[in-house]
Amino acid sequence: PALLRNPTLARIAAECGRTPAQVALRWSVQKGLVPLPHGSTAERLRENLGALGFELRPAAIAEIDELEAGDRTAFNPALIA
């Protein structure tokens, strides 16, 4: 997905030593949302579980809050049309 190629998300992921997908999942968890990750391989499932092993700093959460994926999907559920 385009969201996982977002430069802001990529930078935050690099700062955390995580993947953009892990950061997106972690953001969802810290916002009190229930993410529905997709994992078709054991490696991807392990990557998804890695989202539970760290926390995002408040400034990173605020930056991610401003991202929007468009096309009737959004990183922020309040932005879904």
DSSP file (Angstrom, degrees, kcal/mol; ACC not computed):
  #  RESIDUE AA STRUCTURE BP1 BP2  ACC     N-H-->O    O-->H-N    N-H-->O    O-->H-N    TCO  KAPPA ALPHA  PHI   PSI    X-CA   Y-CA   Z-CA
    1    1 A P    >         0   0    0      0, 0.0     3,-0.8     0, 0.0     4,-0.4   0.000 360.0 360.0 360.0 149.8    0.0    0.0    0.0
    2    2 A A  G >   +     0   0    0      1,-0.2     3,-1.8     2,-0.2     4,-0.2   0.845 360.0  65.5 -58.8 -35.7    1.0    3.6   -0.7
    3    3 A L  G >  S+     0   0    0      1,-0.3     3,-1.7     2,-0.2    -1,-0.2   0.877  95.6  56.5 -56.4 -39.2    0.8    4.4    3.0
    4    4 A L  G <  S+     0   0    0     -3,-0.8    -1,-0.3     1,-0.3    -2,-0.2   0.602 105.7  52.5 -72.6  -9.2    3.7    2.1    3.8
    5    5 A R  G <  S+     0   0    0     -3,-1.8    -1,-0.3    -4,-0.4    -2,-0.2   0.318  79.1 128.2-101.9   4.9    5.8    4.0    1.3
    6    6 A N    <>  -     0   0    0     -3,-1.7     4,-2.6    -4,-0.2     5,-0.2  -0.421  61.2-136.3 -64.2 131.3    5.1    7.4    2.9
    7    7 A P  H  > S+     0   0    0      0, 0.0     4,-2.4     0, 0.0     5,-0.2   0.853 102.6  51.5 -59.8 -36.7    8.3    9.2    3.7
    8    8 A T  H  > S+     0   0    0      2,-0.2     4,-2.4     1,-0.2     5,-0.2   0.939 112.3  45.3 -65.7 -46.0    7.2   10.3    7.2
    9    9 A L  H  > S+     0   0    0      1,-0.2     4,-2.4     2,-0.2    -1,-0.2   0.894 113.0  51.6 -64.0 -39.6    6.2    6.8    8.1
   10   10 A A  H  X S+     0   0    0     -4,-2.6     4,-2.3     2,-0.2    -1,-0.2   0.896 110.1  48.9 -63.9 -40.7    9.5    5.5    6.7
   11   11 A R  H  X S+     0   0    0     -4,-2.4     4,-2.4     2,-0.2    -2,-0.2   0.929 112.0  47.7 -65.5 -45.2   11.5    8.0    8.7
   12   12 A I  H  X S+     0   0    0     -4,-2.4     4,-1.8     1,-0.2    -2,-0.2   0.911 111.6  51.6 -62.1 -41.7    9.7    7.2   11.9
   13   13 A A  H  X>S+     0   0    0     -4,-2.4     5,-2.7     1,-0.2     4,-1.1   0.918 109.7  49.1 -60.9 -44.0   10.2    3.5   11.2
   14   14 A A  H  <5S+     0   0    0     -4,-2.3     3,-0.4     1,-0.2    -1,-0.2   0.902 109.5  52.1 -63.0 -40.5   13.9    4.0   10.7
   15   15 A E  H  <5S+     0   0    0     -4,-2.4    -1,-0.2     1,-0.2    -2,-0.2   0.839 115.1  42.3 -63.0 -33.1   14.2    6.0   13.9
   16   16 A C  H  <5S-     0   0    0     -4,-1.8    -1,-0.2    -5,-0.2    -2,-0.2   0.571 109.5-121.1 -89.3 -10.6   12.5    3.1   15.8
   17   17 A G  T  <5S+     0   0    0     -4,-1.1     2,-0.2    -3,-0.4    -3,-0.2   0.840  77.5 111.8  69.9  32.5   14.4    0.4   14.0
   18   18 A R  S   <S-     0   0    0     -5,-2.7    -1,-0.3    -6,-0.2    -2,-0.1  -0.729  72.2 -96.1-127.0 174.4   11.1   -1.1   12.8
   19   19 A T     >  -     0   0    0     -2,-0.2     4,-2.2    28,-0.1     5,-0.2  -0.570  34.7-112.6 -88.5 159.0    9.3   -1.5    9.5
   20   20 A P  H  > S+     0   0    0      0, 0.0     4,-2.5     0, 0.0     5,-0.2   0.878 119.6  54.9 -56.9 -36.7    6.7    1.0    8.3
   21   21 A A  H  > S+     0   0    0      2,-0.2     4,-2.5     1,-0.2     5,-0.2   0.913 107.2  49.3 -63.8 -41.4    4.1   -1.8    8.7
   22   22 A Q  H  > S+     0   0    0      2,-0.2     4,-2.7     1,-0.2    -1,-0.2   0.899 111.4  49.4 -64.1 -39.6    5.1   -2.3   12.3
   23   23 A V  H  X S+     0   0    0     -4,-2.2     4,-2.7     2,-0.2    -2,-0.2   0.918 110.6  50.1 -65.7 -42.4    4.9    1.4   13.0
   24   24 A A  H  X S+     0   0    0     -4,-2.5     4,-1.9     2,-0.2    -2,-0.2   0.920 113.7  45.2 -62.1 -43.6    1.4    1.6   11.4
   25   25 A L  H  X S+     0   0    0     -4,-2.5     4,-2.3     2,-0.2    -2,-0.2   0.914 113.0  50.3 -65.4 -42.4    0.2   -1.3   13.5
   26   26 A R  H  X S+     0   0    0     -4,-2.7     4,-2.8     1,-0.2     5,-0.2   0.896 107.7  53.9 -64.2 -39.8    1.8    0.1   16.7
   27   27 A W  H  X S+     0   0    0     -4,-2.7     4,-1.6     1,-0.2    -1,-0.2   0.926 108.6  50.2 -58.1 -44.9    0.1    3.5   16.0
   28   28 A S  H  <>S+     0   0    0     -4,-1.9     5,-2.8     1,-0.2     4,-0.3   0.928 111.8  47.1 -59.5 -46.4   -3.2    1.8   15.7
   29   29 A V  H ><5S+     0   0    0     -4,-2.3     3,-1.7     1,-0.2    -2,-0.2   0.928 111.9  49.5 -63.0 -46.0   -2.7   -0.1   19.0
   30   30 A Q  H 3<5S+     0   0    0     -4,-2.8    -1,-0.2     1,-0.3    -2,-0.2   0.757 107.6  55.4 -68.1 -22.7   -1.6    3.1   20.9
   31   31 A K  T 3<5S-     0   0    0     -4,-1.6    -1,-0.3    -5,-0.2    -2,-0.2   0.457 120.4-110.1 -84.7  -1.3   -4.6    4.9   19.5
   32   32 A G  T < 5S+     0   0    0     -3,-1.7    -3,-0.2     1,-0.3     2,-0.2   0.678  74.7 135.3  81.6  18.1   -6.9    2.3   21.0
   33   33 A L      < -     0   0    0     -5,-2.8    -1,-0.3    -6,-0.2    -2,-0.1  -0.548  58.4-123.2 -95.4 162.9   -7.9    0.9   17.6
   34   34 A V        -     0   0    0     -2,-0.2     2,-0.1    -3,-0.1    -5,-0.1  -0.881  28.5-153.4-107.6 100.7   -8.1   -2.7   16.6
   35   35 A P        -     0   0    0      0, 0.0   -10,-0.0     0, 0.0    -9,-0.0  -0.428   6.8-152.4 -73.4 149.5   -5.8   -3.3   13.6
   36   36 A L        -     0   0    0     -2,-0.1    -2,-0.0     2,-0.0     2,-0.0  -0.701  22.4-170.6-119.0  76.3   -6.6   -6.1   11.2
   37   37 A P        -     0   0    0      0, 0.0     2,-0.5     0, 0.0     8,-0.0  -0.316  14.1-138.3 -71.6 152.1   -3.2   -6.9    9.7
   38   38 A H        +     0   0    0      6,-0.0     2,-0.4    -2,-0.0    10,-0.0  -0.926  23.4 174.4-109.4 132.1   -2.8   -9.3    6.8
   39   39 A G        +     0   0    0     -2,-0.5     6,-0.0     1,-0.1     3,-0.0  -0.915  14.2 172.6-141.3 114.3   -0.1  -11.8    6.8
   40   40 A S  S    S+     0   0    0     -2,-0.4     2,-0.3     2,-0.0    -1,-0.1   0.533  70.7  45.0 -97.8  -7.1    0.2  -14.5    4.1
   41   41 A T  S  > S-     0   0    0      1,-0.1     4,-2.2     0, 0.0     5,-0.2  -0.914  83.4-116.2-132.3 160.9    3.6  -15.8    5.3
   42   42 A A  H  > S+     0   0    0     -2,-0.3     4,-2.3     1,-0.2     5,-0.2   0.883 117.1  55.1 -61.3 -37.9    5.1  -16.8    8.6
   43   43 A E  H  > S+     0   0    0      1,-0.2     4,-2.3     2,-0.2    -1,-0.2   0.920 108.4  47.2 -61.7 -44.2    7.7  -14.0    8.1
   44   44 A R  H  > S+     0   0    0      2,-0.2     4,-2.6     1,-0.2    -1,-0.2   0.882 110.2  52.7 -66.4 -37.9    5.0  -11.4    7.7
   45   45 A L  H  X S+     0   0    0     -4,-2.2     4,-2.2     2,-0.2    -1,-0.2   0.915 109.9  48.6 -63.0 -41.8    3.1  -12.7   10.7
   46   46 A R  H  X S+     0   0    0     -4,-2.3     4,-1.5     2,-0.2    -2,-0.2   0.903 110.4  51.9 -63.4 -40.9    6.3  -12.4   12.8
   47   47 A E  H  < S+     0   0    0     -4,-2.3     4,-0.4     1,-0.2     3,-0.4   0.933 109.0  50.1 -60.3 -45.5    6.8   -8.9   11.5
   48   48 A N  H >< S+     0   0    0     -4,-2.6     3,-1.6     1,-0.2    -2,-0.2   0.908 108.2  52.3 -60.1 -42.5    3.2   -8.0   12.5
   49   49 A L  H >< S+     0   0    0     -4,-2.2     3,-2.0     1,-0.3    -1,-0.2   0.797  95.6  71.0 -64.7 -27.0    3.7   -9.3   16.0
   50   50 A G  G >< S+     0   0    0     -4,-1.5     3,-1.3    -3,-0.4    -1,-0.3   0.663  80.2  76.2 -62.9 -15.5    6.8   -7.2   16.3
   51   51 A A  G <  S+     0   0    0     -3,-1.6     3,-0.5    -4,-0.4    -1,-0.3   0.672  88.7  58.7 -68.6 -15.8    4.5   -4.2   16.5
   52   52 A L  G <  S+     0   0    0     -3,-2.0    -1,-0.2     1,-0.2    -2,-0.2   0.557  89.3  73.9 -89.5  -7.5    3.8   -5.1   20.1
   53   53 A G  S <  S+     0   0    0     -3,-1.3     2,-0.3    -4,-0.2    -1,-0.2   0.191  99.3  29.0 -96.0  17.1    7.4   -4.9   21.2
   54   54 A F        -     0   0    0     -3,-0.5     2,-0.4     2,-0.0   -38,-0.0  -0.967  67.3-127.8-159.8 170.5    7.9   -1.1   21.3
   55   55 A E        -     0   0    0     -2,-0.3     2,-0.3   -39,-0.0   -28,-0.1  -0.976  20.6-125.3-128.5 145.4    6.0    2.2   21.8
   56   56 A L        -     0   0    0     -2,-0.4   -44,-0.0   -30,-0.1    -2,-0.0  -0.647  30.2-115.1 -84.0 143.9    5.9    5.2   19.6
   57   57 A R    >>  -     0   0    0     -2,-0.3     4,-2.0     1,-0.1     3,-0.7  -0.448  29.9-108.9 -73.8 153.8    6.8    8.5   21.2
   58   58 A P  H 3> S+     0   0    0      0, 0.0     4,-2.3     0, 0.0     5,-0.2   0.845 118.5  55.8 -54.2 -37.1    4.0   11.1   21.4
   59   59 A A  H 3> S+     0   0    0      1,-0.2     4,-1.9     2,-0.2     5,-0.1   0.887 107.3  49.5 -64.7 -37.1    5.6   13.3   18.7
   60   60 A A  H <> S+     0   0    0     -3,-0.7     4,-2.5     2,-0.2     5,-0.2   0.907 109.3  51.7 -67.5 -41.0    5.6   10.4   16.3
   61   61 A I  H  X S+     0   0    0     -4,-2.0     4,-2.4     1,-0.2    -2,-0.2   0.923 109.0  51.0 -60.5 -43.2    2.0    9.6   17.0
   62   62 A A  H  X S+     0   0    0     -4,-2.3     4,-0.8     1,-0.2    -1,-0.2   0.899 110.4  49.2 -62.2 -40.5    1.1   13.3   16.3
   63   63 A E  H >< S+     0   0    0     -4,-1.9     3,-0.8     1,-0.2     4,-0.3   0.923 112.6  47.0 -64.0 -43.7    3.0   13.1   13.0
   64   64 A I  H >< S+     0   0    0     -4,-2.5     3,-1.7     1,-0.2    -2,-0.2   0.848 101.5  65.7 -68.3 -33.8    1.2    9.9   11.9
   65   65 A D  H 3< S+     0   0    0     -4,-2.4    -1,-0.2     1,-0.3    -2,-0.2   0.813  98.8  55.1 -55.5 -29.8   -2.1   11.3   13.0
   66   66 A E  T << S+     0   0    0     -4,-0.8    -1,-0.3    -3,-0.8    -2,-0.2   0.585  87.4  99.6 -82.7 -10.6   -1.7   13.9   10.2
   67   67 A L    <   -     0   0    0     -3,-1.7     2,-0.4    -4,-0.3     9,-0.3  -0.501  49.9-174.1 -79.0 146.4   -1.2   11.2    7.5
   68   68 A E        -     0   0    0     -2,-0.2     6,-0.1     7,-0.1    -2,-0.0  -0.986  18.0-160.5-142.9 130.1   -4.1   10.3    5.2
   69   69 A A        -     0   0    0     -2,-0.4     5,-0.2     1,-0.1    -1,-0.1   0.724  31.0-157.7 -85.3 -22.7   -4.0    7.5    2.6
   70   70 A G  B >   +A   73   0A   0      3,-0.6     3,-1.5     1,-0.1    -1,-0.1  -0.130  58.1  93.1  74.9-175.7   -7.0    8.6    0.5
   71   71 A D  T 3  S-     0   0    0      1,-0.3     3,-0.1     9,-0.0    -1,-0.1   0.889 122.5 -55.5  55.6  46.6   -9.1    6.5   -1.8
   72   72 A R  T 3  S+     0   0    0      1,-0.2     2,-0.4     7,-0.1    -1,-0.3   0.578 124.5  92.3  63.0  12.1  -11.8    5.7    0.9
   73   73 A T  B <   -A   70   0A   0     -3,-1.5    -3,-0.6     7,-0.1     2,-0.3  -0.963  53.4-178.6-126.6 151.7   -9.1    4.4    3.2
   74   74 A A        -     0   0    0     -2,-0.4    -6,-0.1    -5,-0.2     6,-0.1  -0.998  38.1-137.7-149.7 150.6   -7.3    6.3    5.8
   75   75 A F  S    S+     0   0    0     -2,-0.3    -7,-0.1     1,-0.2    -1,-0.1   0.815 105.4  55.2 -72.9 -31.3   -4.7    5.8    8.4
   76   76 A N  S >  S-     0   0    0     -9,-0.3     3,-2.6     1,-0.1     4,-0.3  -0.915  80.7-150.1-103.8 113.7   -6.9    7.9   10.7
   77   77 A P  G >  S+     0   0    0      0, 0.0     3,-1.3     0, 0.0    -1,-0.1   0.762  94.0  67.6 -57.7 -25.2  -10.4    6.3   10.9
   78   78 A A  G 3  S+     0   0    0      1,-0.2    -3,-0.0    -3,-0.1    -2,-0.0   0.694  97.5  55.4 -66.8 -16.0  -11.9    9.8   11.5
   79   79 A L  G <  S+     0   0    0     -3,-2.6     2,-0.3     2,-0.0    -1,-0.2   0.475  77.0 115.7 -96.1  -3.0  -10.9   10.6    7.9
   80   80 A I    <         0   0    0     -3,-1.3    -7,-0.1    -4,-0.3    -6,-0.0  -0.515 360.0 360.0 -71.1 129.8  -12.7    7.7    6.2
   81   81 A A              0   0    0     -2,-0.3    -1,-0.2    -8,-0.0    -8,-0.1   0.469 360.0 360.0 -74.7 360.0  -15.5    9.0    3.9
